[in-house]
Amino acid sequence: MFREHVGLARFAYNWGLRRKIDVLSFNRLPISPIKIPSAIDLHRELNALKQTHFRWMYDMSKCAPQEALRNLDAAFKNFFKGRARFPRFKSRKDGAGSFRLTGAIHVRPGKIKLPRLGWVRLKENGYLPTKAHIISVTISEHAGRWFVSLNVSENGPGPVAVSGPVVGVDRGLKSLAVLSDGSAVENPKALSRYERKLKHLQRTVSRRRRGSSNRRKARAALARLHLRITNVRNDALHQATSRLARTKSVVVVEDLGVRGLMANHRLAKSIADAGWSEFVRQLGYKTAWYGSRLVVADRFYPSTRTCSLCGHIKESMPLSERSFCCDRCGRVMDRDLNAAVNLSRWPGVARTLETPVEGGVQPAATSAQPSCEAGTISLDRGPNRWMS
């Protein structure tokens, strides 16, 4: 039944996308344009076709296609605003996918009741809230495992300001991050750890006949390994960012051009495996949750080339030099630690602390300007999400 609902959501998404593309193509003709149908318009049209063409849809919840059409509207909105590419058709080969339901959803210890699906047992207990107001539920599949995610709303106290020290964080490859207090976060290197086995399974899939059971089994094994790699990487990122947000009052990171750095084919795989952008993204909302602050130092701030003792700035610092040697005072220390200490002393931190913050808002610097002025971005804590 889960797979049937996933197929229904995929069908509704592809059907709505085709309708929108037809309208966009028709509007190119030299005649009066037609309004692009919204999710509500498409859902009404799809309901009218149920009685004649798609009677099989009555066996499943009406929320699955409705929410899929809303997702399609959001995809087009992101495309027109330049935040994403043009929406593409979904394929069954991409995986089982997911679907979202609304309505009468009830949670009890060890099970959850879903619309049109009834009570479903949970493998894990104690994760889903039993008293919070449930807005929607999302069912997704990853490598043969089904997950349920609840979107709930609850009233809780605001974050309490963290009284910890200011810490500079320098992201790296040998270590996931080096802190200005001398500690380091270990990089699990999830992809390189399982790369040999990953190549073996990919070779096995390519050698199996298309459409055969052996190929299906090989693809399932490959998907499980990809899921394990993702889990290892996410576990390290979540533990590191949560510890920083809970124990440090201000976390200072450098605004790196990750996309430009990944143009280097020698470093692209390692940078993607480390998850530099995800590290900062998690710090952004977790500092808002726990009452600390995230400060993004200016991209042009020479944290790596500056001596943390005398302030002398070197002309160049290639990646091959793993130790910082000051030409003026002779100080020698690890280059990542030196950069982290300089980030903790970034001039914009003092101005950031003087800025009043409400509800865990993190000030950050804009990367487009070479100055050290800090802008302000708002990060409001949305509905909590639990996974089981």
Protein Blocks (a to p, Z undefined) as FASTA:
>chain_A
ZZmmmmmmmmmmmmmmmmmmmmmmmmmpccdddddddfklmmmmmmmmmmmmmmmlmmpc
fklmmmmmmmmmmmmmmmmnopaccdddddfklogbiaddedjddddehiacdehklpad
dfbghkacfkbccfbdcdddeehiacdddddddddddddddfbdcddddddfklmbdcfk
opacddfklmlmmmmmmmmmmmmmmmpcehiaklmmmmmmmmmmmmmmmmmmmmmmmmmm
mmmmmmpmbdcdddddfklmmmpmklmmmmmmnommlmmmmmmmmmmmnopacddddfkl
cfklpcfklopacfbdcfklmbdcdfklopacdfklmmmmmmmmgfklmmmmmpccehhi
acdddfkbcbfbdcddddddddddddZZ
